[in-house]
Amino acid sequence: MKKIVLLLLIINFSAAFALSPSVEGEEEKSDDGKGKIKGVVIDEDSDSPMEFANIAVYDLADSSLVTGGITNENGEFEIDNITYGEYYMQVNFIGFDARNIKGISLNRENKTEDLGDINLSASAVALGEVSVVADKAAVEYKLDKRVVNVSQVISAVGGTAVEVLENTPSVQVDIDGNVSLRGSSNFTVLIDGRPSVLTGSDALQQIPASAIENIEIITNPSAKYEPDGTTGIINLVMKKNAMNGLSGIFNASVGTRDKYRGDFTLSYRTEKFNITGGADFRDERGKGGSESRSETYSGDTINYLNMDGTRWDIRKGHNFKGGIEWFASDNTTFGLQGRIGSRERSNTGGGKTHAFSTVNNGDPFAELFSITEETSTRTNDYYSATLSFHQKFEGEGHKLDAMAFYSGETGDDNEIEGEIWSDENYEYDEQNPDFAERVSTLEGEDEREFRFQVDYVYPFSENGQLEAGMMSRLESEEESLDFRDYNQETGEWVPNEQFSSSTDFSRDIHAVYTTFSNKVGNLSYMAGLRGEYTLRKIDNTNAEAVSELNRFDLFPTAHISYPVGDNNEFMSSFSRRINRPRGWDLDPTPNYYNRYTIRYGNADLKPEYTNSYELGYMRRFGRSYISLDAFHRVTNNKIDRYTVLEDDGTYSLYTDNFDKDYATGLEITGNVNIKEWLIINASTSMYHYRITGSLDEESIDRTSTNWSGRVNTTFRFTDNSRLQIQGFYSGPSVQAQGERKAMIHSNISYRQDFLKKKLTATVSVRDPFGTARYEAESYGDNFKRWFKWEREPRVVMLTLSYKLNNFKEDRNGSRGDSDGMDMGGGEY
């Protein structure tokens, strides 16, 4: 790491030296006869910078094209390496009148022509009559985050945020929709920078992709953000409409084998108010299959347990949302947003179990055959409300934001598992089944959370600002678990106190933070520090005493960005983060999977602390780019699960803190516009992973080299039709007691626009080759276990989307701002 930092300093020093003024007497020797032209392109109506404006430089003598370029996100351009001479320039942007600039002269006395602000005015032609077909980049890079433009991922149409993330750099999605960020599922989900009533993959699986403007991937957040999550933050930026009047979007999807989704969003805006509302629903049925093989060793005897089964996974849910913004003045805004919804997940399935033993690999004996049956239904009702206040002060960027957030969730999980003895053909008396075992569990939960946050930003110079804030977060949760055994003789359920419990959980977190950012020459930097006080209490009926955690933590952050010319940029960052154990991990009550496996929580688990370092380089080629990101992550108090084979042949699963784990790697991402009709976005990541610690005084130190790759290829046949092909691969990785196997899958999608892009039809095929599967293996001195899960392949989805008012501004009305809605048409 020291060598990498030293290399960055050398590069920065070299660049600074190269850009420094020449001393008198050396200028003539270093004069290469070249000059440059720079300036800033501004939208005359809104006084905002224009990104991707086209710059063309012509020779004054014969009007031949000499060179050109495009503006960056700040509307800036700088075109260098231009031979001394006389030139004129033209500035273009779709929907705006072209601007010609004459009288440009480059010579030894005027090596740099600074044109200052160049204003473009909107074309007299109504925007509604202009065909705007330029695509946004699928992934854009900022100082401290990556931005995924949802409109460019057409395979996600009709899906959820999970489908958007399937081909996003740094993100992996398994076949069951579980998301991990740089190999870890410990990340934080925010919605418009605010907490979500749902967490992790659950939140991402519930939110329709059509409601999302973009997704921000923040792997090293600044001190402004909460430090929860080992690998960072996934922030969903929802669509907003900045135009006056009524507008909206309607989506409906249907898929093979009973899959239905729908949602709508409406917005009505006046000069003083902006009112939004919407709803979505989901009703999907999916089929999957699993296989498991288990071996236990006792002297010369090997005991085998083979299980195969199928499972139907049914997911339902509905959600209503609404909000109002009151623009009390040009500088003061009040907002109130609310969300209420329900979700349900049901699993039904059955399988075949074959248990037997061998001695010295001889013939099997003590053979047993059985049928397993499982039904479970989990329902959750949730709600949240956010009250916000925004105040602007004199000076650009000088503001105060305050937010109060309250959420609640109640739910229960009812599950029945049974194992029925059968013959070797897996047949049994259905009228009078002989149960080897039958159990029932009923879990209940009631969660509450309140947050209050204030942020203040003071820009003390053109490039520098000081930001400070505070946050209080109060969480409480009550859980109950009722476990019952089935009495086959009486047909009654009998309570089992051994596996029943109740838990009261509370956690209060109070934080203050500050960040300082500025610019020295071309070097932009940000430094921050966050302090948090945490008080946690767990009271469980099966525990001997109340478990408490009382501590204060500091979380420093740092970010650096250094551009070299218009097309090269170096970035570096550091952050310290925390992964707090979930209630599931802390609950010491035995959780009964089946008569072969029992899981135990650990009320004494400590939080994980992660130090994360990143170093990046990005090179732009017009609207194409390639980036290289090196990262190093060290996690202390690593939380992991391990398995113990008990004397009676059952497996016990435990969770504990191990020593550390390390991840050091390189990620390469490219977005290449090969032709106007062909765009390729691809990335590959390779990192060395190491976990250290001991189990039963035996070392579990293990290492692996992990790599993954993805490619997203888009073919534009016409302005209204395009085809997208996606592929994803994740290599194997080690765990504390085993390894996860490699995984590969793909998607194919086609989109067609109608009625001037007001109506869009999208057809997608998920996993067309049936290769998606999850496979893992674990082992110890006296056991070995293997598991494989496959989801339903070749799922075909048809989605229809209709845009009310097409979310485009009318020149006869008021202009929108840069936050105007884009509902997936790919337009600016």
LINGIPE-V454456 format. One record per helix or strand of 3 or more residues. SS is the DSSP state (H for helix, E for strand). FROM is the first residue (numbers start at 0). LEN is the number of residues. If there is no record, write none. Layout:
ss=SS from=FROM len=LEN
ss=SS from=FROM len=LEN
//
This chain:
ss=H from=1 len=18
ss=H from=26 len=4
ss=E from=33 len=10
ss=E from=53 len=6
ss=E from=64 len=6
ss=E from=75 len=8
ss=E from=84 len=8
ss=E from=98 len=8
ss=E from=111 len=9
ss=H from=126 len=3
ss=E from=138 len=3
ss=E from=145 len=4
ss=H from=149 len=3
ss=H from=153 len=3
ss=H from=160 len=5
ss=E from=170 len=3
ss=E from=178 len=3
ss=E from=187 len=4
ss=H from=199 len=7
ss=H from=208 len=3
ss=E from=211 len=7
ss=E from=232 len=6
ss=E from=244 len=11
ss=E from=258 len=11
ss=E from=272 len=26
ss=E from=300 len=27
ss=E from=331 len=28
ss=E from=364 len=28
ss=E from=398 len=23
ss=E from=434 len=25
ss=E from=464 len=23
ss=E from=491 len=4
ss=H from=496 len=3
ss=E from=500 len=20
ss=E from=522 len=18
ss=E from=546 len=18
ss=E from=567 len=12
ss=H from=582 len=4
ss=E from=590 len=4
ss=E from=596 len=3
ss=E from=607 len=14
ss=E from=623 len=13
ss=E from=638 len=7
ss=E from=650 len=7
ss=E from=659 len=16
ss=E from=677 len=15
ss=E from=701 len=17
ss=E from=720 len=10
ss=E from=732 len=3
ss=E from=737 len=3
ss=E from=742 len=12
ss=E from=758 len=8
ss=E from=772 len=8
ss=E from=782 len=9
ss=E from=794 len=10
ss=H from=804 len=3
//
